[in-house]
Amino acid sequence: MLTTLLIAYPFFAAILVMLAGSTNAKRLALLSSLVQFGLTIWAWVNFQNNADVQFAMDEVWMPSFGIHFSVGMDGISMLMVLLTNLLMPLIILSSFKIEYSRPAVFYALVLVMQSALVGVFVAQDAFLYYIFWELALIPIYFICLLWGGKDRIRITFKFFIYTIAGSLLMLVAFIYLYFQVPSPSNFSHEALSTLHLDTHIQGYIFWALFIAFAIKMPVFPFHTWQPDTYTEAPSTGTMLLSGIMLKMGVYSVLRWLLPLAPLGVAEYGKLAIILSIVGIVYGSWIAISQKDIKRLFAYSSFAHVGLISAGIFSMTLQGLQGSMVQMLSHGINVVGLFFVVQIMEQRLKTREIGEMGGIINKAPVFATLFLIVLLGSVALPLTNGFVGEFMLLAGVYQFSPWYGAVAGLTIILGAVYMLKSYQWAVLGEAKEGFEFPDLYASEKIVLVVIAALVIVLGVYPQPILNLTEPSIKHLLETLTNPINLSLR
């Protein structure tokens, strides 16, 4: 029942925001997101650290098709729900200094998206999961289309085409698997993951699901929608896309791709790692040459997600655990970085790094908090980024020392372009007549919380590791036998 409440509450809150009108829309949306976060904390406190699906609900929805409203949370789902409902209040609060047109519609769409995202992370029925997957696309599409930049129509259409194409591939794979389930056919995760299909068939399933999820993450070469969309989307939309929505793809690899096509993973996982590593190097190299700081952070996000993907397909405990830690850390860090961009753009009316400089002299609090978030992004020890990236690199190194060495470039190149951007934007010489007010109250709250999480999770990540480890170990155990058989 609790899981269903976590799905339903933001949806009904969105209706309330619409009815309340524009004047109180942002405050009501923030209050609703804080209540949702409180419910999530209650769920986390009462969650038992084992591999079982908890807070489950399973009701027949469409009996003639074997479709159930089946939801629940294991450790992997719990972390994703925690990430979603932790970031949502921060994302909403970060928009308080922006006057969006039709705010009631805007914040209602944000809350509908929150509902759909939670649904994706807790669905235990493939058809229900697909419904939530598609539902999450609708709000962000309209957020980008109605409140995006001047090239928003073309960019949003490209984003829509990419994601719909991937979704259709995923749907075809699910329908095929549905018809392979012994009578009565159904879409349950358990039924689909216990099918005995040969390597050839699982190869097709692997590619259908991998492409769908690789587009969402994104992974090279399915990434071309991402930099443009992140740049043209309104700041709130960019935070939703980078902080939470891309985690749908990473989570789905763990929840659906690995269990449904283990022989396909054994056959093609190496190629997936290669594509991920190519994305790391490519994204980092392109980021170095960017003059628009928002676009630089977009390519940075692309490179970091490549490392998460490589860690997952290493099929090691360190790699999979590292992916969970880094999903949380990346979500926190990237929301902080794009919020920093929003603040600078509002005050300076530009995102060009060459037109910035001397911010530290005018806004020392902003400069300090920006630096903490940036250091988390470049994986400085004792920050949240270090824990996840160290585990991911260890996992990839176990798979192949050469792959681990190349993947490690994400830290080196990341430090180059991130520290260079900070030096030019914050420490450089100020332009004549330069003004940069320090943080307002709402801005300070957001950045202080994010900076605190960067440090706390870097110093003491154990609660996150304890939460996900039983589910990750259980996943590896279920995959070991079929993979070993395929290699004999």
LUMKOL-157404 format. One record per residue (C-alpha): residue in one letter; x, y, z. Coordinates in steps of 0.5 Angstrom, whole numbers, plus 500, padded with zeros to 3 digits. Layout:
<pts>
aXYZ...
</pts>
This chain:
<pts>
m500500500l506505502t509504495t502505491l502512496l508514493i506513486a499516487y501522492p505527487f499525482f494528486a498533488a499536481i491536481l491540487v497545484m493546478l486547482a490552487g492557481s498560479t499565485n501559490a503554485k511553487r510553494l504548494a509544489l515545494l510543500s508537496s515534495l517535502v511531504q513526499f520526501g518525508l514518506t520516503i524517509w519513513a520507508w527507508v527507516n522501516f526498510q529491512n536490508n535484505a534482497d526481498v521486495q518490500f512494501a509490495m502490492d499486487e492487484v490484477w489490473m487487466p486479467s485477460f492479458g495477465i497484467h497486474f498493478s504490481v509494485g514494491m521496493d528492494g534495495i535498488s528500487m529504494l535507493m532510486v526512490l530516495l534519490t528522486n524524492l530527495l532531489m525533487p524539493l531541491i529542484i523545485l526550491s531552486s526555481f523560486k527566483i525564476e518567474y515561469s509563465r503559467p506556473a501552476v501548469f509548470y509545477a503540476l507537470v513537475l509533480v506528475m513527472q515525480s509520480a511517473l519516475v517513482g512508478v518506473f523504479v517500483a514497478q514489478d510488472a513489465f507492462l506497468y513499468y512501460i506505462f510509467w516509462e512513457l508517462a515520465l516522458i510526457p511532462i518533461y517533453f512539455i516542460c522543454l517545449l513550452w519553457g525551453g530556449k529559442d531552439r527548443i522546438r527542434i531540439t525537443f522533437k529530436f529528444f522525443i523521436y530518440t526516446i520513442a524509438g527506444s521505447l518501441l524497441m523495449l515494448v517489442a522485447f516485452i511482448y515477445l517475452y510475454f508470449q514465451v511465458p507458459s500459460p497463463s501468460n503474464f508480464s511479471h518480472e519473475a515470470l520474464s526473468t525465469l524464461h529459458l531462452d537460447t543465446h541467439i534469442q537473448g541476443y536480440i532481447f539484449w539489443a532491443l533493451f540495451i538501445a532503449f536504455a542506452i538512449k535514456m542514459p545516454v551511452f555512445p553513440f545514442h547520446t546526440w540528443q543529450p547535449d542539445t536538450y540539456t542546453e536548451a531545456p529550462s534549468t529545472g528541466t535540465m536538473l530533472l533530466s540529468g539528476i533523475m531521468l537518466k537514472m531510469g536507463v541505468y536502473s533499467v539495465l539492472r532491473w530488466l536487462l541483466p535478469l531478462a537477457p543474461l546470456g545476451v549480456a555474456e555475449y555482448g557485454k564486452l561491446a557495451i563496455i567498449l561503447s561506454i568507455v568510448g563515451i567517457v573519452y569522447g564526452s570528456w574531450i568535447a567538454i574540454s573545448q566547450k565555451d558554454i558552461k552549461r554545455l560543458f556540464a552536459y558533456s561532463s554528465f555524459a562522460h560520467v554516465g559512461l563510467i557507470s554503464a561500464g561498471i555495470f557491464s563488468m558484472t562484478l560486485q564492485g562495479l554494480q555496487g559502485s553504479m548504485v553509489q554513483m547514481l546517487s552521487h551523480g544525481i546530487n552533483v549534477v543538480g548542484l552544477f546546473f543550479v550553479v549555471q542557473i545562478m550565473e546566467q541569471r546574474l550575468k546574462t550569459r553562459e560564456i565562460g570567457e565573459m565571466g571572472g572574478i566572482i569570488n570577490k563579489a560572492p565568496v559563499f557562492a564560490t565556496l559552495f560551487l567549489i565543493v560541488l565541483l570537487g565532488s564531481v571530479a571525485l576528490p577523496l572524501t567527497n561523494g564522487f570518489v566513492g562511486e568512481f573508485m568502485l566503478l574503476a575497480g570493477v572495470y579493472q577486474f574485467s580488464p586492466w586495459y579497460g580500467a586504465v582507459a576508463g580512469l581517464t574520466i577522472i583525469l580529464g574531468a579534473v582538467y575541464m572542471l577546474k579550468s572552468y572554475q578558474w576562468a569563471v570564478l577566479g579570473e579577472a572581473k569585467e569592468g562594471f561587474e556585479f554579482p550578488d551573493l546567494y539569496a536565502s532559497e539559493k543558499i539552502v539548496l547549495v548548502v544541502i547539496a554541498a553537505l551531501v557531497i561531504v557526508l556521503g564521501v566520508y560515510p557512504q556505508p548506509i547506501l552500501n548497506l541498503t543496496e548490497p543484498s539486492i546486488k548480491h542476489l542479482l549476481e547470484t541469479l546471473t552466475n549460473p546462466i552466464n557460466l553455462s554460456l561460457r562452457
</pts>
